[in-house]
Amino acid sequence: MAMMNAFKLAFADCVPYPIAAKIGNVTLSNGQTARGISYSVGTPEQDFAFLPQWPLNNVMVYGTDGYCTSPAPSTEVGCTTWRGGQYNKVASTTRQQAGSGSYPSDASQYPNRDYVTDTMVLNQNISLSQLDMGIPLADWGEQGYYPMMAIGLGQNSTILSALVSAKNIVSRTWSMFYGWTGDDSNSQLDGTFVFGGYDRAKVTGQGYTFATTANPACDSQLMVTIEDMILNFPNGTTTSLFTNPSESIAACILPDYPVLMTIALDPYFNTFQILTNTSITDRSFGLAYFSMLYGEGDQPYQGDLTFNIQSGPSIRIPNNQLVVSERSINQDSGALEANSSARNLVINPVQSLNANDLPKLGRQFLSSAYIMMNQDANQFTLWSSNPTSAVDLVAVSTNGTEVTDFCTDAATTPSSTPQETTPPSSASGKKAALSAGPIAGIAIGAVAVVAIVAVAAFIFYRRRRDTAKANNAGTALQWLQKEGPPGDTLDPLTGTVSTNTYSELPQDGPKLKEYFKPELHGTPSPRTELRMSPQQRYELVG
């Protein structure tokens, strides 16, 4: 009996394979692209670019009226890109009206929504049928800070609950690496979003685990303490932005926030300007909303920026993610454009009414950091990221234990048909009892047979599990992996740039004189002059 129980335990230790999807350019119904988590909704499938959001609990999909108001594009084609798509509920044959009370409530800042249920496809293997989702009935005044389709990852997240209930994941865990969004192919890389675990290939060094913190100023509950912020100059010298060695600041990680960080103008951003010998006053109303723009004649900062996290890793943001071309959406075509003449420092300094706001660490922080949150254990783990297209998924249990024994389809799908058993014969005639010797022989033989069957079954299980691992890993690679950045060929006579096929880049390279190979369309546009008072330049809009 002990032997059989041990085998049963071994069989029960397997877990579902984590669910991974890329973070990259998603082609929308207007023919343009938006960067986000690539999920589909409805039948036939409609592709959207999502970002996670807090304290939102439900999935939020913008409809054919995206309710775009300034600073969003006013055209439908531009609004579609701004929102990460437009959900046409009439076109979906699997859409139904949601039942009253079938979904959790959300915080008061969110707009009224029309709730429906529909199928959501997370990757080639996993879809959720009749998932509740809300279609906003108005803009909700968040301007360019939270404009897109959203996956609610609040404490009552419907998508996490649905995945756990369907046994698609073993715990209410998610993880994220945003990827790289620099100006050329060497500084661009798709990111990854994972339910039920994390991508071990995309982390390096030790992982540091922190308890989540209930803070009304930090909706994600992902609080860290920054012990130092260091400028890494190209000549190898380093300088701290902190004037006091014992100084530290608390910060909230918000993975969907559109800039690297918000920080107080005085003293930190003022110190940055002094150390880099610049004075930056213009703001961007593009994708890195309300971050800083260098002026004509300014020399943009050429170095890196390192965050030393208390009891955690050091996260170094490379310059090609810190200072980029300004990205915006073309009003007429809906295309994402990069203006190579406008250098965008993806930091949002705040002052006056916002001077004491809790600093935020946003998307670009997760270009060099990898984060995983386990809601069951009320903890999150932070690593330095390893930018790579390789995939190595690891499941995480409810108590935070890593698991790599993945179940086969048969093991994860319990039978719904009970097995019938034939009762023993109840013949009325009595038979002579066997003697002790034959009984002992039969018992020994039965034990031997059971042991042989158990060993054979265990070997078969191990082989199927290993096969399932290989198959699942192969599927994840097909779904996530991109070819590495191609080499660029420069023709010295014509000055043209030829580029091998790469999903993140347009194929119409500019002339060498204006050489710029953006992730987005590289059609330089006239610089927007921002007419704001000095105070307005350093306050959060709204």
Backbone torsions as a table, in degrees:
resi	resn	phi	psi	omega
1	MET	NA	-41.5	179.2
2	ALA	-61.8	-39.1	179.5
3	MET	-63.6	-44.3	-178.9
4	MET	-65.9	-39.0	177.9
5	ASN	-63.3	-37.9	178.6
6	ALA	-63.9	-41.5	178.7
7	PHE	-66.5	-39.7	177.4
8	LYS	-60.4	-40.4	179.8
9	LEU	-64.7	-40.6	179.9
10	ALA	-62.3	-42.6	179.5
11	PHE	-64.9	-33.2	-175.0
12	ALA	-79.7	-10.9	-174.5
13	ASP	-75.6	-12.1	-178.0
14	CYS	-72.7	155.4	-177.5
15	VAL	-133.1	161.4	176.3
16	PRO	-65.7	150.2	178.2
17	TYR	-71.4	137.1	178.1
18	PRO	-58.9	155.2	-175.9
19	ILE	-105.7	112.3	-175.8
20	ALA	-112.5	145.4	173.9
21	ALA	-141.8	153.1	-178.4
22	LYS	-78.8	152.1	164.8
23	ILE	-108.3	112.0	-176.3
24	GLY	-169.6	-163.2	-179.7
25	ASN	-75.9	123.6	179.7
26	VAL	-110.9	127.9	178.5
27	THR	-79.1	127.7	-173.2
28	LEU	-102.5	178.4	-176.8
29	SER	-67.2	-20.3	178.2
30	ASN	-86.8	4.4	179.8
31	GLY	84.5	-3.6	179.4
32	GLN	-100.7	178.9	-177.0
33	THR	-122.5	154.3	171.7
34	ALA	-137.8	147.1	-178.7
35	ARG	-90.6	128.5	178.1
36	GLY	-179.9	-171.4	175.5
37	ILE	-75.5	128.6	-174.1
38	SER	-87.3	100.4	174.2
39	TYR	-125.8	159.1	178.6
40	SER	-122.4	151.6	-179.4
41	VAL	-133.2	140.5	170.9
42	GLY	91.3	175.2	176.1
43	THR	-134.6	115.7	-3.0
44	PRO	-64.9	161.8	-173.5
45	GLU	-66.3	136.1	173.2
46	GLN	-113.0	123.5	-173.7
47	ASP	-88.0	134.4	-179.4
48	PHE	-134.8	160.5	172.9
49	ALA	-106.5	113.0	-178.5
50	PHE	-104.3	157.7	165.7
51	LEU	-132.4	149.6	176.4
52	PRO	-69.1	157.9	180.0
53	GLN	-152.5	148.9	-179.8
54	TRP	-132.2	147.9	-0.6
55	PRO	-86.5	22.3	-178.2
56	LEU	-54.5	134.7	177.4
57	ASN	-100.1	-30.2	-174.2
58	ASN	-99.9	166.7	170.4
59	VAL	-78.8	135.5	-179.5
60	MET	-121.4	119.5	179.9
61	VAL	-122.4	126.7	178.5
62	TYR	-77.6	139.1	-176.9
63	GLY	-87.0	-163.8	-178.4
64	THR	-66.9	-20.1	167.5
65	ASP	-105.0	103.0	-176.8
66	GLY	-78.3	-2.8	-179.6
67	TYR	49.7	49.8	179.9
68	CYS	-81.1	125.7	174.2
69	THR	-123.7	164.8	-178.5
70	SER	-51.8	134.7	13.4
71	PRO	-91.7	13.2	179.7
72	ALA	-71.2	156.9	173.7
73	PRO	-59.6	143.1	-177.6
74	SER	-86.8	-12.1	-179.4
75	THR	-85.5	155.4	179.3
76	GLU	-63.8	-41.0	-178.0
77	VAL	-66.4	-38.1	177.1
78	GLY	-71.4	-38.1	179.0
79	CYS	-63.4	-35.6	179.6
80	THR	-61.5	-43.6	177.9
81	THR	-67.5	-42.3	179.9
82	TRP	-56.9	-39.7	-177.7
83	ARG	-86.0	-11.1	-175.6
84	GLY	82.4	23.6	178.8
85	GLY	126.7	175.7	172.9
86	GLN	-139.7	125.4	-177.0
87	TYR	-85.6	120.5	176.9
88	ASN	-98.5	94.8	-175.5
89	LYS	-67.6	-28.7	-179.8
90	VAL	-66.2	-31.2	-176.4
91	ALA	-79.7	-10.9	-177.2
92	SER	-94.2	123.4	-179.3
93	THR	-79.3	-11.5	-179.5
94	THR	-102.9	3.4	-179.8
95	ARG	-77.6	135.5	174.0
96	GLN	-135.2	161.5	176.2
97	GLN	-75.5	137.3	-178.8
98	ALA	-74.2	145.5	177.5
99	GLY	-73.7	148.5	179.6
100	SER	-62.9	128.6	178.5
101	GLY	78.7	10.0	-178.9
102	SER	-84.3	-3.3	-177.0
103	TYR	-134.1	152.8	-178.8
104	PRO	-74.0	161.3	177.6
105	SER	-79.1	161.3	177.4
106	ASP	-121.7	167.5	-178.9
107	ALA	-63.5	160.9	-171.1
108	SER	-68.5	-18.9	-177.0
109	GLN	-72.6	-15.2	-177.5
110	TYR	-81.5	150.1	-177.3
111	PRO	-75.2	164.7	170.6
112	ASN	-61.7	144.8	-177.2
113	ARG	-135.7	149.0	171.6
114	ASP	-90.8	114.9	-174.5
115	TYR	-92.0	132.0	176.0
116	VAL	-130.8	170.0	168.4
117	THR	-118.0	144.2	178.4
118	ASP	-159.7	171.7	179.1
119	THR	-82.3	135.0	176.9
120	MET	-120.6	123.8	-178.5
121	VAL	-99.4	118.6	-177.5
122	LEU	-93.1	-35.4	170.7
123	ASN	-161.3	-169.5	-173.7
124	GLN	-65.7	-20.6	-176.3
125	ASN	-104.2	-24.2	-169.3
126	ILE	-123.7	128.1	170.5
127	SER	-140.0	152.5	178.5
128	LEU	-114.7	119.6	179.7
129	SER	-89.6	146.7	177.1
130	GLN	52.9	47.1	175.3
131	LEU	-84.7	132.5	177.8
132	ASP	-66.6	136.2	174.1
133	MET	-150.7	148.3	-176.0
134	GLY	-108.7	137.1	177.5
135	ILE	-104.2	113.7	-177.4
136	PRO	-58.8	142.9	178.1
137	LEU	-106.1	10.6	178.3
138	ALA	-169.2	160.7	167.6
139	ASP	-70.6	152.2	-175.7
140	TRP	-118.9	24.2	167.4
141	GLY	72.8	19.2	-179.3
142	GLU	-95.6	4.9	173.6
143	GLN	51.9	-126.5	-177.9
144	GLY	-97.2	9.8	-177.5
145	TYR	-80.3	-43.6	-179.2
146	TYR	-136.4	69.8	-170.8
147	PRO	-90.7	-9.7	-162.0
148	MET	-105.4	171.7	168.0
149	MET	-48.5	141.0	-170.4
150	ALA	-133.6	139.6	170.6
151	ILE	-100.6	112.5	-178.6
152	GLY	-72.1	121.4	178.5
153	LEU	-119.3	30.4	175.1
154	GLY	-67.8	-177.6	-175.2
155	GLN	-62.8	-24.1	178.3
156	ASN	-114.6	40.0	-177.2
157	SER	-54.2	122.2	-179.1
158	THR	-69.9	-34.9	-176.8
159	ILE	-72.8	-38.7	175.5
160	LEU	-64.4	-42.5	179.5
161	SER	-63.2	-41.5	-179.1
162	ALA	-65.7	-40.2	-179.1
163	LEU	-68.7	-40.0	177.4
164	VAL	-68.0	-43.1	-179.2
165	SER	-61.3	-37.6	-179.9
166	ALA	-82.8	2.9	-177.9
167	LYS	59.7	31.8	175.2
168	ASN	-82.8	-25.3	175.5
169	ILE	-136.0	158.8	-174.7
170	VAL	-89.9	-19.3	-178.7
171	SER	-151.9	166.3	178.8
172	ARG	-82.9	66.0	-176.9
173	THR	-118.7	140.8	172.1
174	TRP	-137.0	158.8	176.9
175	SER	-148.7	161.0	-171.0
176	MET	-155.2	135.7	165.5
177	PHE	-126.7	117.8	-172.3
178	TYR	-71.1	-25.7	-176.9
179	GLY	92.9	-174.7	-177.6
180	TRP	-110.5	139.8	-177.5
181	THR	-133.2	46.5	179.7
182	GLY	-79.0	-167.1	-171.0
183	ASP	-88.2	-21.5	-177.4
184	ASP	-133.1	177.9	-172.5
185	SER	-64.5	-24.2	179.3
186	ASN	-80.0	-9.6	-179.2
187	SER	-123.2	25.9	177.9
188	GLN	-126.5	137.8	179.0
189	LEU	-160.4	135.9	174.4
190	ASP	-63.0	146.2	173.5
191	GLY	-96.1	-172.9	-177.3
192	THR	-141.7	137.9	171.3
193	PHE	-122.7	130.0	-172.5
194	VAL	-127.6	132.1	168.4
195	PHE	-99.5	136.7	173.2
196	GLY	87.2	8.8	-179.5
197	GLY	167.4	-149.6	179.4
198	TYR	-150.4	169.0	-179.1
199	ASP	-99.8	101.8	-174.8
200	ARG	-65.0	-25.6	179.7
201	ALA	-66.3	-22.2	-173.1
202	LYS	-101.8	16.0	175.1
203	VAL	-121.8	155.2	176.4
204	THR	-140.5	145.3	179.6
205	GLY	76.2	-167.3	-177.1
206	GLN	-75.1	143.1	170.7
207	GLY	-91.5	135.6	-178.7
208	TYR	-111.9	125.7	-175.3
209	THR	-103.6	134.7	-178.9
210	PHE	-126.1	151.2	171.7
211	ALA	-76.7	141.9	173.9
212	THR	-67.0	152.9	-174.8
213	THR	-126.0	122.8	175.9
214	ALA	-77.5	105.8	-178.9
215	ASN	-135.8	121.7	-176.9
216	PRO	-60.4	-18.7	178.5
217	ALA	-91.5	-1.8	-178.4
218	CYS	-131.0	92.2	-174.7
219	ASP	-62.9	-29.7	-177.8
220	SER	-79.6	-16.8	-175.6
221	GLN	66.3	17.1	-178.1
222	LEU	-100.2	80.5	-175.4
223	MET	-97.5	134.5	173.6
224	VAL	-132.7	165.3	174.6
225	THR	-115.1	124.5	178.9
226	ILE	-90.9	116.3	-179.8
227	GLU	-82.7	-27.4	-179.6
228	ASP	-162.4	151.0	170.1
229	MET	-125.3	123.4	-169.1
230	ILE	-121.6	131.0	171.9
231	LEU	-85.6	123.5	178.3
232	ASN	-103.4	97.9	-176.2
233	PHE	-75.0	154.0	-177.8
234	PRO	-59.4	-26.2	-178.6
235	ASN	-81.9	3.2	177.1
236	GLY	97.5	-9.7	178.6
237	THR	-80.6	156.3	179.1
238	THR	-131.9	147.7	178.4
239	THR	-143.1	137.2	-179.6
240	SER	-84.7	145.1	171.6
241	LEU	-82.9	-7.9	178.3
242	PHE	-93.7	129.7	-179.8
243	THR	-84.7	-19.6	-178.4
244	ASN	-115.3	122.5	-177.5
245	PRO	-58.4	-27.0	-179.0
246	SER	-91.2	5.4	-175.9
247	GLU	-75.5	150.6	173.1
248	SER	-157.0	157.3	177.3
249	ILE	-134.3	142.0	174.2
250	ALA	-81.0	148.3	-179.7
251	ALA	-147.0	155.4	-179.3
252	CYS	-112.8	125.0	175.8
253	ILE	-82.6	117.7	175.4
254	LEU	-120.9	95.1	-171.1
255	PRO	-60.2	-17.5	-179.9
256	ASP	-97.2	-2.7	-176.2
257	TYR	-68.2	139.7	-164.0
258	PRO	-80.0	-0.3	179.8
259	VAL	-129.3	170.5	178.2
260	LEU	-61.6	-45.7	-177.8
261	MET	-164.8	157.4	163.2
262	THR	-107.1	144.7	-177.9
263	ILE	-156.0	153.8	-177.6
264	ALA	-65.2	135.1	175.3
265	LEU	-57.2	-46.5	-178.6
266	ASP	-114.1	114.9	13.6
267	PRO	-103.4	-11.3	-161.4
268	TYR	-69.9	-48.3	-178.0
269	PHE	-73.1	-33.3	174.3
270	ASN	-60.3	-41.6	177.5
271	THR	-62.9	-40.7	177.3
272	PHE	-58.1	-45.2	-178.6
273	GLN	-64.8	-39.4	178.7
274	ILE	-64.7	-46.6	-176.7
275	LEU	-68.7	-29.1	-179.8
276	THR	-99.5	2.9	176.1
277	ASN	57.3	46.2	178.8
278	THR	-135.6	161.8	172.6
279	SER	-133.9	110.3	-172.5
280	ILE	-111.2	124.9	-176.9
281	THR	-126.5	-18.7	-176.7
282	ASP	-83.7	151.2	179.7
283	ARG	-117.2	153.0	175.0
284	SER	-99.4	138.8	171.0
285	PHE	-108.8	23.6	178.9
286	GLY	-90.5	-148.1	-174.5
287	LEU	-68.1	-38.9	174.8
288	ALA	-85.2	72.3	-164.1
289	TYR	-61.1	127.8	174.7
290	PHE	65.1	21.9	170.8
291	SER	-86.5	-179.3	-167.2
292	MET	-93.4	146.7	176.4
293	LEU	-119.3	129.9	173.2
294	TYR	-71.1	145.9	178.2
295	GLY	-86.7	167.4	176.7
296	GLU	-60.4	133.8	-178.3
297	GLY	87.8	-13.5	176.5
298	ASP	-71.6	148.6	173.8
299	GLN	-100.2	104.0	-179.0
300	PRO	-59.9	150.3	177.2
301	TYR	-59.9	134.6	-174.8
302	GLN	-104.4	-5.7	-174.6
303	GLY	-98.9	-169.6	179.8
304	ASP	-103.0	174.8	177.4
305	LEU	-134.3	124.8	-177.7
306	THR	-112.1	133.3	173.3
307	PHE	-104.9	123.0	171.1
308	ASN	-96.5	113.4	-177.9
309	ILE	-92.1	128.5	-179.9
310	GLN	-59.6	129.5	-178.2
311	SER	55.1	32.5	-176.8
312	GLY	-150.3	-166.5	-175.9
313	PRO	-81.4	167.1	167.0
314	SER	-96.4	124.9	-176.4
315	ILE	-110.9	114.6	-178.1
316	ARG	-104.8	118.3	179.9
317	ILE	-90.3	115.7	180.0
318	PRO	-69.1	155.4	-176.0
319	ASN	-60.7	-31.4	-178.0
320	ASN	-72.7	-5.1	171.1
321	GLN	-109.5	-16.3	-177.1
322	LEU	-88.1	-39.9	179.8
323	VAL	-123.4	112.5	-173.9
324	VAL	-132.5	172.5	173.0
325	SER	-71.3	143.8	179.0
326	GLU	-66.2	130.8	178.6
327	ARG	-109.8	138.7	178.8
328	SER	-150.6	173.5	-178.3
329	ILE	-106.4	127.2	177.9
330	ASN	-67.5	125.1	-176.3
331	GLN	-58.8	-38.7	-172.1
332	ASP	-86.7	-38.7	-174.9
333	SER	-102.2	-19.6	-175.1
334	GLY	79.6	4.8	-177.8
335	ALA	-78.5	144.7	171.6
336	LEU	-77.3	130.9	-178.5
337	GLU	-125.5	146.9	176.4
338	ALA	-116.7	126.0	-178.7
339	ASN	-98.0	105.2	-174.7
340	SER	-70.0	-16.5	-179.4
341	SER	-87.3	-8.1	179.7
342	ALA	-114.5	110.0	-178.2
343	ARG	-91.1	125.4	-170.0
344	ASN	-108.1	113.3	172.9
345	LEU	-87.9	113.4	-168.0
346	VAL	-82.8	52.9	176.0
347	ILE	-125.2	138.6	179.9
348	ASN	-114.4	97.0	176.6
349	PRO	-79.0	141.8	-176.9
350	VAL	-125.3	153.0	178.2
351	GLN	-149.8	-172.1	175.7
352	SER	54.4	-121.9	-175.9
353	LEU	-61.0	-26.2	-177.1
354	ASN	-100.7	4.3	-171.8
355	ALA	-59.6	-31.7	-177.5
356	ASN	-100.3	10.8	177.7
357	ASP	-62.7	148.4	175.4
358	LEU	-64.5	124.0	179.0
359	PRO	-60.1	147.1	179.6
360	LYS	-114.6	143.0	172.4
361	LEU	-113.0	119.7	-170.3
362	GLY	-109.3	-150.3	-170.6
363	ARG	-55.1	-48.0	-174.7
364	GLN	-67.6	-21.2	172.2
365	PHE	-61.2	-35.5	-180.0
366	LEU	-86.5	14.6	165.7
367	SER	-82.7	-23.2	179.6
368	SER	-120.4	-4.1	176.5
369	ALA	-123.3	154.0	174.5
370	TYR	-122.9	131.8	-177.0
371	ILE	-123.4	142.2	173.9
372	MET	-133.0	132.5	177.3
373	MET	-118.9	132.1	175.7
374	ASN	-112.4	102.2	-177.9
375	GLN	-68.2	-28.1	178.8
376	ASP	-66.4	-38.3	-177.9
377	ALA	-94.3	-2.2	-178.0
378	ASN	53.5	49.3	179.7
379	GLN	-150.7	159.7	174.7
380	PHE	-137.3	155.8	-177.3
381	THR	-123.0	139.6	-177.0
382	LEU	-125.4	130.5	174.9
383	TRP	-124.2	164.2	159.1
384	SER	-73.7	141.1	-176.9
385	SER	-83.9	155.3	171.8
386	ASN	-115.7	97.1	-176.2
387	PRO	-65.6	110.5	-177.5
388	THR	-157.0	157.3	174.9
389	SER	-93.6	-2.0	176.6
390	ALA	-67.0	157.1	-177.9
391	VAL	-131.6	131.2	175.7
392	ASP	-148.1	87.7	-173.0
393	LEU	-82.9	139.6	179.3
394	VAL	-128.0	130.9	175.8
395	ALA	-81.8	154.0	179.2
396	VAL	-129.8	128.5	-176.9
397	SER	-78.7	176.7	-177.6
398	THR	-63.5	-26.8	179.0
399	ASN	-95.8	6.9	176.1
400	GLY	93.6	5.1	179.9
401	THR	-77.0	135.4	176.4
402	GLU	-78.8	138.5	-177.9
403	VAL	-134.6	133.3	177.3
404	THR	-124.4	7.2	174.2
405	ASP	-87.7	98.0	-174.0
406	PHE	-95.1	140.8	-178.2
407	CYS	-75.5	149.0	168.8
408	THR	-76.5	170.4	178.2
409	ASP	-58.0	-39.6	-178.4
410	ALA	-65.8	-35.8	-177.7
411	ALA	-73.4	-29.4	-175.9
412	THR	-92.8	-9.2	-178.1
413	THR	-113.1	97.7	-178.1
414	PRO	-66.8	146.3	179.7
415	SER	-69.5	138.5	179.2
416	SER	-96.8	-1.7	-179.0
417	THR	-109.8	114.2	179.8
418	PRO	-65.1	143.9	180.0
419	GLN	-85.0	132.3	178.7
420	GLU	-80.9	146.4	176.0
421	THR	-121.9	145.2	-179.5
422	THR	-94.1	122.4	-178.9
423	PRO	-67.7	154.1	179.5
424	PRO	-65.4	155.0	-178.4
425	SER	-63.5	140.7	179.7
426	SER	-116.9	42.4	-179.9
427	ALA	-60.6	143.4	-173.9
428	SER	-77.1	-22.0	-177.8
429	GLY	-72.9	139.6	178.3
430	LYS	-93.0	143.5	178.1
431	LYS	-112.9	155.7	-179.5
432	ALA	-65.3	141.5	179.6
433	ALA	-71.5	145.5	177.5
434	LEU	-76.2	152.6	177.5
435	SER	-77.5	169.6	-175.9
436	ALA	-63.3	-36.0	-177.8
437	GLY	-62.8	-54.6	178.5
438	PRO	-59.8	-37.2	-179.5
439	ILE	-61.8	-44.0	179.5
440	ALA	-62.5	-41.3	-179.8
441	GLY	-63.3	-43.0	179.4
442	ILE	-63.2	-41.3	-179.0
443	ALA	-63.0	-44.7	-179.8
444	ILE	-63.6	-43.5	179.1
445	GLY	-62.0	-40.1	-179.4
446	ALA	-64.1	-42.2	178.8
447	VAL	-61.8	-41.7	179.7
448	ALA	-63.1	-43.9	179.4
449	VAL	-61.5	-44.7	179.3
450	VAL	-59.8	-43.2	-179.3
451	ALA	-63.2	-43.4	-179.9
452	ILE	-63.0	-45.6	179.8
453	VAL	-62.0	-42.1	-178.8
454	ALA	-64.0	-43.7	179.4
455	VAL	-63.9	-43.9	179.3
456	ALA	-62.4	-41.1	179.9
457	ALA	-65.6	-38.4	-179.7
458	PHE	-66.1	-41.7	178.4
459	ILE	-62.6	-43.1	179.0
460	PHE	-61.5	-42.6	179.0
461	TYR	-62.0	-45.3	-178.7
462	ARG	-61.9	-40.9	179.5
463	ARG	-65.0	-43.0	179.2
464	ARG	-65.3	-37.8	179.2
465	ARG	-64.9	-43.8	179.1
466	ASP	-64.8	-38.3	176.8
467	THR	-63.8	-41.5	179.0
468	ALA	-62.4	-39.9	177.1
469	LYS	-58.2	-49.2	-178.2
470	ALA	-63.1	-43.3	-179.4
471	ASN	-64.8	-44.7	179.7
472	ASN	-63.4	-41.7	178.6
473	ALA	-63.8	-39.6	178.0
474	GLY	-63.2	-41.5	178.2
475	THR	-63.7	-42.4	179.1
476	ALA	-62.0	-40.6	178.9
477	LEU	-63.6	-43.7	178.4
478	GLN	-61.3	-35.6	-175.6
479	TRP	-78.6	-35.5	-171.7
480	LEU	-103.5	-37.2	-163.8
481	GLN	-73.2	138.3	174.4
482	LYS	-112.9	154.1	171.0
483	GLU	-64.9	150.5	178.6
484	GLY	-64.2	159.9	-179.1
485	PRO	-56.8	133.0	-178.2
486	PRO	-78.6	161.0	174.0
487	GLY	-78.3	146.5	177.4
488	ASP	-96.2	136.3	178.2
489	THR	-107.6	120.1	-179.7
490	LEU	-102.6	123.4	175.8
491	ASP	-85.6	112.0	-174.8
492	PRO	-68.4	-17.6	-179.0
493	LEU	-84.7	-45.3	-176.7
494	THR	-96.0	-18.4	-178.0
495	GLY	75.5	15.0	-179.8
496	THR	-90.3	157.2	-179.4
497	VAL	-115.1	122.3	174.7
498	SER	-108.1	137.9	-173.2
499	THR	-128.2	134.9	173.5
500	ASN	-67.6	162.3	-177.2
501	THR	-60.6	129.6	178.3
502	TYR	-150.7	127.0	-167.2
503	SER	-62.1	-26.8	-175.0
504	GLU	-87.3	-8.0	-172.0
505	LEU	-114.4	144.9	170.2
506	PRO	-72.3	160.6	-175.5
507	GLN	-99.1	2.6	-179.0
508	ASP	-104.9	82.7	-176.2
509	GLY	-67.4	144.5	-179.6
510	PRO	-79.5	173.4	177.3
511	LYS	-70.2	154.8	-177.4
512	LEU	-61.0	-32.0	-179.1
513	LYS	-57.9	-36.7	178.8
514	GLU	-114.8	39.7	-169.1
515	TYR	-59.5	120.5	178.3
516	PHE	-160.3	117.6	-178.4
517	LYS	-115.0	88.9	-174.2
518	PRO	-83.8	163.3	168.3
519	GLU	-65.0	-32.6	-177.7
520	LEU	-103.5	-179.1	-179.6
521	HIS	-67.1	125.5	-173.3
522	GLY	-92.5	56.3	178.4
523	THR	-103.1	97.9	-176.8
524	PRO	-55.1	136.2	179.5
525	SER	-118.8	156.3	179.7
526	PRO	-56.9	140.3	-178.9
527	ARG	-66.3	135.0	179.0
528	THR	-83.1	123.7	175.2
529	GLU	-83.3	124.7	-177.2
530	LEU	-97.2	114.7	-178.1
531	ARG	-95.4	93.1	-178.6
532	MET	-137.4	153.0	174.2
533	SER	-72.5	159.5	178.3
534	PRO	-54.5	-36.7	179.8
535	GLN	-67.9	-41.9	-178.5
536	GLN	-63.6	-29.8	-176.6
537	ARG	-63.9	-22.8	-175.5
538	TYR	-119.4	21.6	174.9
539	GLU	-114.6	145.7	174.0
540	LEU	-66.4	136.1	178.4
541	VAL	-66.0	139.0	178.0
542	GLY	78.0	NA	NA
